[in-house]
Amino acid sequence: MSRFFNGILRLRRGPWEMTATVLIGLGVFMLMQPFVLWAYTYSFVITLVGTVMFIIVSHFPE
């Protein structure tokens, strides 16, 4: 776990890509669930943030 946070602080690609991927997955999950209206409301924003974050992070060093 320490290696993950160390990679986050040093702006390494791996941990940031994983975080962006989790955000994209969370946004898609929020979009598909029929129970919580606020989650459905913010699902597009979460997916968009994850996608833009993934595009930016793909330019970070290994």
N, CA, C and O of each residue as an XYZ file, in Angstrom:
248
protein
N       0.824     -1.191      0.000
C       0.000      0.000      0.000
C       0.871      1.260      0.000
O       0.519      2.265     -0.616
N       1.976      1.198      0.674
C       2.872      2.346      0.728
C       3.418      2.670     -0.672
O       3.622      3.834     -1.015
N       3.649      1.629     -1.467
C       4.169      1.839     -2.815
C       3.147      2.591     -3.683
O       3.515      3.424     -4.511
N       1.862      2.280     -3.478
C       0.800      2.957     -4.219
C       0.802      4.451     -3.904
O       0.803      5.276     -4.818
N       0.804      4.804     -2.619
C       0.775      6.221     -2.230
C       2.065      6.936     -2.605
O       2.044      8.128     -2.909
N       3.176      6.229     -2.587
C       4.438      6.817     -3.020
C       4.374      7.152     -4.516
O       4.865      8.197     -4.943
N       3.767      6.257     -5.308
C       3.606      6.515     -6.741
C       2.659      7.674     -7.011
O       2.864      8.443     -7.950
N       1.618      7.800     -6.183
C       0.676      8.926     -6.313
C       1.405     10.249     -6.062
O       1.251     11.205     -6.822
N       2.184     10.290     -5.008
C       2.871     11.533     -4.647
C       3.965     11.900     -5.643
O       4.262     13.079     -5.831
N       4.561     10.905     -6.276
C       5.633     11.178     -7.242
C       5.125     11.308     -8.665
O       5.920     11.373     -9.603
N       3.815     11.348     -8.840
C       3.172     11.493    -10.152
C       3.628     10.423    -11.129
O       4.036     10.729    -12.250
N       3.559      9.171    -10.706
C       3.869      8.047    -11.584
C       2.596      7.565    -12.262
O       1.500      7.703    -11.718
N       2.748      7.003    -13.441
C       1.604      6.649    -14.274
C       0.741      5.538    -13.680
O      -0.485      5.654    -13.695
N       1.326      4.491    -13.170
C       0.586      3.312    -12.729
C      -0.511      3.592    -11.709
O      -1.671      3.277    -11.971
N      -0.186      4.172    -10.555
C      -1.220      4.428     -9.551
C      -2.280      5.424    -10.014
O      -3.454      5.276     -9.673
N      -1.887      6.428    -10.781
C      -2.861      7.407    -11.261
C      -3.798      6.798    -12.300
O      -4.990      7.107    -12.325
N      -3.248      5.920    -13.169
C      -4.110      5.244    -14.142
C      -5.107      4.335    -13.444
O      -6.265      4.249    -13.852
N      -4.666      3.657    -12.395
C      -5.576      2.789    -11.659
C      -6.680      3.606    -10.993
O      -7.836      3.184    -10.974
N      -6.335      4.766    -10.451
C      -7.338      5.633     -9.833
C      -8.335      6.139    -10.872
O      -9.538      6.171    -10.613
N      -7.846      6.531    -12.038
C      -8.733      6.996    -13.106
C      -9.642      5.872    -13.589
O     -10.818      6.105    -13.871
N      -9.112      4.663    -13.686
C      -9.912      3.518    -14.112
C     -10.998      3.194    -13.099
O     -12.119      2.852    -13.475
N     -10.672      3.301    -11.822
C     -11.669      3.071    -10.770
C     -12.768      4.131    -10.853
O     -13.945      3.816    -10.674
N     -12.398      5.371    -11.121
C     -13.411      6.429    -11.269
C     -14.331      6.154    -12.460
O     -15.543      6.349    -12.365
N     -13.769      5.709    -13.562
C     -14.585      5.387    -14.729
C     -15.541      4.242    -14.393
O     -16.728      4.305    -14.715
N     -15.029      3.211    -13.756
C     -15.876      2.082    -13.366
C     -16.959      2.482    -12.391
O     -18.097      2.024    -12.501
N     -16.619      3.336    -11.434
C     -17.606      3.823    -10.471
C     -18.691      4.629    -11.171
O     -19.872      4.494    -10.849
N     -18.300      5.463    -12.123
C     -19.277      6.251    -12.866
C     -20.227      5.384    -13.676
O     -21.425      5.662    -13.739
N     -19.699      4.338    -14.295
C     -20.550      3.425    -15.063
C     -21.486      2.666    -14.132
O     -22.660      2.478    -14.450
N     -20.975      2.230    -12.986
C     -21.828      1.550    -12.006
C     -22.942      2.478    -11.520
O     -24.096      2.065    -11.402
N     -22.590      3.723    -11.242
C     -23.593      4.694    -10.792
C     -24.645      4.932    -11.869
O     -25.811      5.172    -11.555
N     -24.245      4.869    -13.123
C     -25.169      5.069    -14.234
C     -26.156      3.909    -14.366
O     -27.310      4.116    -14.743
N     -25.711      2.700    -14.059
C     -26.550      1.521    -14.269
C     -27.461      1.172    -13.101
O     -28.406      0.401    -13.273
N     -27.204      1.710    -11.937
C     -28.025      1.333    -10.780
C     -29.331      2.125    -10.793
O     -29.331      3.305    -11.144
N     -30.453      1.488    -10.413
C     -31.756      2.160    -10.494
C     -32.281      2.683     -9.157
O     -33.427      3.128     -9.099
N     -31.492      2.646     -8.084
C     -32.031      2.898     -6.748
C     -31.779      4.298     -6.212
O     -32.665      4.874     -5.580
N     -30.611      4.857     -6.442
C     -30.228      6.126     -5.823
C     -30.170      7.206     -6.899
O     -29.321      7.155     -7.789
N     -31.069      8.177     -6.817
C     -31.172      9.192     -7.862
C     -29.948     10.102     -7.908
O     -29.503     10.459     -8.998
N     -29.385     10.493     -6.750
C     -28.223     11.385     -6.769
C     -27.018     10.701     -7.408
O     -26.211     11.364     -8.058
N     -26.883      9.378     -7.234
C     -25.771      8.664     -7.866
C     -25.943      8.667     -9.390
O     -24.977      8.853    -10.129
N     -27.166      8.460     -9.843
C     -27.439      8.511    -11.277
C     -27.186      9.914    -11.821
O     -26.690     10.073    -12.936
N     -27.526     10.927    -11.032
C     -27.361     12.314    -11.457
C     -25.884     12.661    -11.682
O     -25.556     13.349    -12.649
N     -25.007     12.202    -10.815
C     -23.591     12.556    -10.898
C     -22.752     11.526    -11.640
O     -21.533     11.678    -11.714
N     -23.368     10.483    -12.191
C     -22.600      9.419    -12.834
C     -21.852      9.919    -14.069
O     -20.706      9.529    -14.294
N     -22.483     10.772    -14.866
C     -21.814     11.274    -16.060
C     -20.600     12.121    -15.690
O     -19.556     12.025    -16.335
N     -20.730     12.940    -14.664
C     -19.623     13.800    -14.233
C     -18.454     12.942    -13.753
O     -17.304     13.221    -14.093
N     -18.734     11.909    -12.971
C     -17.681     11.031    -12.459
C     -16.991     10.302    -13.616
O     -15.764     10.202    -13.641
N     -17.766      9.801    -14.560
C     -17.186      9.121    -15.717
C     -16.341     10.082    -16.551
O     -15.261      9.717    -17.014
N     -16.822     11.290    -16.740
C     -16.080     12.291    -17.503
C     -14.775     12.676    -16.812
O     -13.738     12.787    -17.467
N     -14.816     12.879    -15.505
C     -13.594     13.209    -14.749
C     -12.587     12.075    -14.859
O     -11.399     12.323    -15.064
N     -13.043     10.837    -14.724
C     -12.147      9.694    -14.849
C     -11.528      9.592    -16.233
O     -10.345      9.277    -16.363
N     -12.314      9.854    -17.265
C     -11.809      9.776    -18.634
C     -10.779     10.868    -18.914
O      -9.718     10.593    -19.475
N     -11.083     12.085    -18.531
C     -10.132     13.195    -18.727
C      -8.873     12.962    -17.900
O      -7.761     13.227    -18.357
N      -9.056     12.467    -16.686
C      -7.910     12.164    -15.833
C      -7.035     11.085    -16.476
O      -5.808     11.182    -16.436
N      -7.652     10.064    -17.065
C      -6.889      8.999    -17.722
C      -6.102      9.552    -18.909
O      -4.955      9.161    -19.126
N      -6.700     10.446    -19.668
C      -6.003     11.039    -20.816
C      -4.801     11.856    -20.353
O      -3.730     11.776    -20.955
N      -4.966     12.629    -19.306
C      -3.860     13.454    -18.785
C      -2.776     12.578    -18.179
O      -1.588     12.799    -18.414
N      -3.184     11.585    -17.398
C      -2.228     10.728    -16.692
C      -1.420      9.861    -17.656
O      -0.301      9.457    -17.338
N      -1.980      9.574    -18.826
C      -1.239      8.744    -19.773
C       0.032      9.424    -20.267
O       0.860      8.784    -20.914
N       0.197     10.701    -19.974
C       1.412     11.424    -20.355
C       2.426     11.489    -19.208
O       3.509     12.047    -19.385
N       2.104     10.938    -18.053
C       3.037     10.920    -16.919
C       4.143      9.908    -17.195
O       3.956      8.985    -17.987
N       5.304     10.078    -16.538
C       6.393      9.095    -16.722
C       6.052      7.766    -16.052
O       5.268      7.710    -15.105
N       6.664      6.695    -16.571
C       6.463      5.373    -15.982
C       6.978      5.439    -14.581
O       6.926      4.445    -13.857
